[in-house]
Amino acid sequence: MFNFKNNNIMAVKHTPTNEVHKGTKGGTTGCGFDTTEHSSHWINTSERITCAKNGCKN
């Protein structure tokens, strides 16, 4: 059986840029973006995190 590390990390997508960050809509991303500001630009997703900034990628 496989043991997938980080398989339950929440991700949120910034729709204007299509960048996926660690975090959830209604909070703050791992790298510090406030998802309550322009909340219509953010959606919760199960996609792979694409943000390479500290806090999201590590």
C-alpha positions in Angstrom: 0.0 0.0 0.0 1.2 3.5 -0.8 1.6 6.1 1.9 1.0 9.5 0.3 2.4 12.3 2.4 0.4 15.5 2.3 -2.6 13.9 0.7 -5.0 15.9 2.8 -3.5 19.4 2.3 -6.2 21.9 1.3 -5.6 24.0 -1.8 -7.1 27.2 -3.1 -6.9 28.4 -6.7 -6.6 32.1 -7.8 -8.8 32.1 -10.9 -7.3 35.2 -12.6 -3.8 33.6 -12.6 -4.7 29.9 -12.3 -2.1 29.6 -9.6 -2.9 27.0 -6.9 -1.8 27.9 -3.3 -1.9 26.0 0.0 -4.9 27.1 2.0 -8.6 27.5 1.8 -11.1 30.1 0.6 -12.0 32.5 3.4 -8.5 32.5 5.0 -4.9 33.1 4.2 -2.7 31.1 1.8 0.5 29.5 2.9 2.5 32.4 1.3 0.3 35.1 2.8 -2.4 36.1 0.3 -5.8 37.0 2.0 -8.4 35.0 0.2 -11.2 37.2 1.7 -10.0 40.1 -0.4 -11.7 39.7 -3.9 -13.2 36.4 -2.7 -14.7 35.8 -6.1 -11.2 35.3 -7.4 -10.6 32.2 -5.2 -12.0 28.7 -5.3 -11.2 25.6 -3.2 -9.6 22.9 -5.3 -8.0 19.5 -5.1 -5.5 20.4 -7.7 -1.7 20.2 -7.1 -0.2 23.3 -5.5 1.7 25.3 -8.2 2.8 28.3 -6.1 6.6 28.1 -5.5 6.7 30.7 -2.7 7.7 29.9 0.9 4.7 28.6 2.8 2.9 27.1 -0.1 5.5 24.8 -1.6 7.2 23.7 1.6 
